[in-house]
């Protein structure tokens, strides 16, 4: 059965895309831990990082670097958490590899990267998506 990420990719479920590439996509998280919280998701369905095709893994670093830069520009954050929960025992809720890119500020009072977020409105997601896409387009 296709995962929620595959269903977003095929248009079955709406998603706020930051970018779409042949092997990777960037999405706004629908329940962000902080404004600008994004997901970096491979197009290939795999439960675990080591199960991804080698050509997909080869593109992880460049896409991650560019997405973290875009999140910094779009949010003005001081720092980021980049988190991957690789398997259910590690807290992975969707059985499809994905990385969280979470903006952080010294005064946010959080001690870890993944903290409870409330579901964002479509308007909020759209506005953040617009900012992130603009930042993605910058060199």
C-alpha positions as CSV (number, residue, x, y, z in Angstrom):
1,X,0.0,0.0,0.0
2,X,1.4,3.4,-0.9
3,X,2.6,5.6,2.0
4,X,1.2,9.1,2.6
5,X,4.3,10.5,1.0
6,X,3.7,8.5,-2.2
7,X,0.1,9.6,-2.1
8,X,1.2,13.2,-1.9
9,X,3.6,12.7,-4.8
10,X,0.9,11.3,-7.0
11,X,-1.5,14.1,-6.1
12,X,-4.0,11.9,-4.3
13,X,-3.4,14.0,-1.2
14,X,-2.4,17.7,-1.3
15,X,1.0,18.7,-0.1
16,X,2.9,22.0,0.1
17,X,6.0,21.4,-1.9
18,X,9.2,23.3,-1.4
19,X,10.8,21.5,-4.4
20,X,10.3,18.5,-6.6
21,X,13.2,16.7,-8.2
22,X,13.3,13.2,-9.9
23,X,14.5,11.4,-6.8
24,X,13.7,13.8,-3.9
25,X,11.0,16.2,-2.8
26,X,10.9,18.8,0.0
27,X,7.5,19.3,1.8
28,X,6.2,21.6,4.5
29,X,5.4,19.4,7.6
30,X,1.6,19.6,8.2
31,X,2.2,19.5,12.0
32,X,5.4,21.6,12.3
33,X,7.5,21.6,15.4
34,X,8.4,25.2,14.4
35,X,7.5,27.5,11.6
36,X,9.4,26.3,8.5
37,X,9.7,22.7,9.6
38,X,10.2,20.7,6.3
39,X,10.6,17.1,5.3
40,X,13.1,15.8,2.8
41,X,11.5,12.7,1.2
42,X,12.9,10.3,-1.4
43,X,10.5,9.4,-4.2
44,X,11.5,5.8,-3.8
45,X,9.6,4.0,-1.1
46,X,11.9,2.4,1.5
47,X,11.4,1.9,5.2
48,X,15.0,2.4,6.0
49,X,17.8,4.6,4.7
50,X,20.1,1.7,3.8
51,X,17.3,0.3,1.5
52,X,17.3,3.3,-0.8
53,X,18.8,3.0,-4.3
54,X,22.4,4.1,-4.5
55,X,21.6,6.9,-7.0
56,X,19.0,8.3,-4.5
57,X,21.5,8.2,-1.7
58,X,24.1,10.0,-3.8
59,X,21.7,12.9,-4.1
60,X,20.8,13.1,-0.4
61,X,23.7,15.5,0.6
62,X,23.2,18.1,-2.1
63,X,19.4,18.3,-1.5
64,X,19.8,18.3,2.3
65,X,22.4,21.1,2.1
66,X,20.2,23.2,-0.2
67,X,17.0,22.6,1.9
68,X,18.8,23.6,5.1
69,X,20.0,26.8,3.5
70,X,16.5,27.6,2.3
71,X,15.0,27.0,5.7
72,X,17.6,29.3,7.3
73,X,16.9,32.1,4.7
74,X,13.1,31.7,4.9
75,X,12.8,31.6,8.7
76,X,15.9,33.6,9.9
77,X,16.5,30.8,12.4
78,X,19.7,30.6,14.4
79,X,20.2,26.9,14.0
80,X,18.6,23.7,12.7
81,X,17.9,20.2,13.8
82,X,18.1,17.6,11.0
83,X,16.5,14.4,12.2
84,X,15.9,11.0,10.7
85,X,14.0,8.3,12.6
86,X,15.2,5.2,10.8
87,X,12.7,2.5,11.7
88,X,9.7,2.2,14.0
89,X,11.8,1.5,17.1
90,X,13.5,4.9,16.5
91,X,10.1,6.7,16.4
92,X,9.5,6.6,12.6
93,X,5.7,7.0,12.2
94,X,5.5,6.8,8.4
95,X,7.3,3.7,6.9
96,X,8.9,5.7,4.2
97,X,12.4,7.3,4.7
98,X,12.2,11.0,5.5
99,X,14.4,13.6,7.2
100,X,13.0,16.4,9.3
101,X,14.6,19.9,8.9
102,X,13.5,21.9,11.9
103,X,14.4,25.6,12.4
104,X,15.6,26.5,16.0
105,X,16.1,29.6,18.0
106,X,17.9,29.9,21.3
107,X,14.8,31.3,23.0
108,X,12.5,28.5,21.8
109,X,12.9,26.7,25.1
110,X,13.1,23.2,23.5
111,X,15.8,20.7,24.3
112,X,15.3,18.5,21.3
113,X,14.3,18.8,17.7
114,X,11.0,16.9,17.4
115,X,8.5,18.4,19.7
116,X,4.8,18.5,19.5
117,X,3.4,20.7,16.9
118,X,-0.2,21.5,16.1
119,X,-1.7,20.9,12.7
120,X,-1.0,23.9,10.5
121,X,-3.8,25.6,8.5
122,X,-3.8,25.5,4.7
123,X,-3.1,29.3,4.8
124,X,-0.1,29.0,7.1
125,X,1.3,26.1,5.0
126,X,0.8,28.0,1.8
127,X,2.5,31.2,3.2
128,X,5.5,29.2,4.5
129,X,5.7,27.2,1.3
130,X,5.9,30.4,-0.7
131,X,8.7,31.7,1.5
132,X,10.6,28.4,1.3
133,X,10.3,28.1,-2.5
134,X,11.6,31.6,-2.9
135,X,14.6,30.8,-0.6
136,X,15.1,27.5,-2.5
137,X,15.5,29.4,-5.7
138,X,18.3,31.5,-4.3
139,X,21.8,30.4,-5.1
